[in-house]
Amino acid sequence: MELLLIFFIETYVNLYIFMEKITEREKIILKLIALGLDNKEIGENMAISSHTVKAHISSIINKLNAKNRTNVVYIALKNKLIK
């Protein structure tokens, strides 16, 4: 039981640390990914290039230790990082 509690605490602490490292712009992009927008649409909404969007998404993937953009949304929704 104690090991399970330690695991959950470590998981939430790690996610909190990741979210603290994610910039405000990355948080907006994360929400737009969750809405189903592609890189071009995100870029148009934020007035940035799709190349810049791709760089932000790569950064988010690395910070959340995710496999891809779908996994990023799964992690964020599962851990209530976005609604």
C-alpha positions as CSV (number, residue, x, y, z in Angstrom):
1,M,0.0,0.0,0.0
2,E,2.8,2.4,0.9
3,L,4.6,1.7,-2.4
4,L,1.4,2.5,-4.3
5,L,1.0,5.7,-2.5
6,I,4.6,6.7,-3.1
7,F,4.1,5.9,-6.8
8,F,1.1,8.2,-7.1
9,I,2.8,11.0,-5.2
10,E,5.9,10.7,-7.4
11,T,3.7,10.7,-10.6
12,Y,1.8,13.8,-9.6
13,V,4.9,15.6,-8.5
14,N,6.6,14.8,-11.8
15,L,3.6,16.0,-13.8
16,Y,3.5,19.2,-11.7
17,I,7.1,19.8,-12.4
18,F,6.5,19.2,-16.2
19,M,3.6,21.6,-16.2
20,E,5.6,24.3,-14.4
21,K,8.2,24.0,-17.2
22,I,5.6,24.3,-20.0
23,T,5.3,27.9,-21.1
24,E,2.0,29.7,-21.5
25,R,2.3,29.5,-25.3
26,E,2.8,25.8,-25.0
27,K,-0.2,25.4,-22.8
28,I,-2.3,27.2,-25.4
29,I,-0.9,24.9,-28.1
30,L,-1.7,21.9,-26.0
31,K,-5.3,23.0,-25.7
32,L,-5.6,23.5,-29.4
33,I,-4.1,20.1,-30.1
34,A,-6.7,18.6,-27.8
35,L,-9.4,20.4,-29.9
36,G,-8.1,18.6,-32.9
37,L,-6.4,21.4,-34.8
38,D,-3.5,20.5,-37.0
39,N,-0.2,22.5,-37.0
40,K,-1.3,24.8,-39.8
41,E,-4.6,25.7,-38.1
42,I,-2.8,26.2,-34.8
43,G,-0.3,28.5,-36.5
44,E,-3.1,30.5,-38.1
45,N,-4.9,30.9,-34.8
46,M,-1.8,32.0,-33.0
47,A,-0.3,34.0,-35.9
48,I,2.9,31.9,-35.9
49,S,4.4,29.6,-38.6
50,S,3.6,25.9,-38.7
51,H,7.3,25.3,-38.2
52,T,7.2,27.2,-34.9
53,V,4.1,25.2,-33.9
54,K,6.0,22.0,-34.6
55,A,8.9,23.2,-32.4
56,H,6.5,24.0,-29.6
57,I,4.9,20.6,-29.9
58,S,8.2,18.8,-29.9
59,S,9.1,20.7,-26.7
60,I,5.8,19.7,-25.1
61,I,6.3,16.0,-26.1
62,N,9.8,16.1,-24.5
63,K,8.6,17.8,-21.3
64,L,5.7,15.4,-20.7
65,N,7.9,12.4,-21.8
66,A,5.2,11.5,-24.4
67,K,5.5,9.4,-27.5
68,N,3.6,11.8,-29.9
69,R,1.0,14.5,-29.9
70,T,-1.9,12.1,-29.3
71,N,-0.1,10.7,-26.2
72,V,0.4,14.3,-25.0
73,V,-3.3,14.9,-25.1
74,Y,-4.0,11.6,-23.3
75,I,-1.5,12.5,-20.6
76,A,-2.9,16.0,-20.2
77,L,-6.5,14.9,-20.0
78,K,-5.8,11.9,-17.8
79,N,-4.0,14.1,-15.3
80,K,-6.5,17.0,-15.6
81,L,-3.8,19.3,-16.9
82,I,-6.4,20.5,-19.5
83,K,-10.1,20.4,-19.7
